[in-house]
Amino acid sequence: MPQDILSLDKLKPGDRGIIVSFNEGEHSLKFMEMGCTPGEVVLFDSVAPLGDPIAIIVSGYKLTLRRSEASLINVQKTSE
């Protein structure tokens, strides 16, 4: 993977990224049904007090994901 592509769970609150791919085909349909489609911008919103789950903003709404699920989504980190 190129250096600017990383898994969604590696972002920090306030970071933005563009979804580029999924690591596992089994979950890709579930992610797309939740609005996490390739090309969609995501904002890493917050982390639960114990570190799991995380909250992201995607497709105009807040979505929570387990870190293990977020690790299956590849994003290209953006500055805006």
Secondary structure, 3 states (H helix, E strand, C coil): CCCCEEEHHHCCCCCEEEEEEECCHHHHHHHHHCCCCCCCEEEEEEECCCCCCEEEEECCEEEEECHHHHCCEEEEEECC
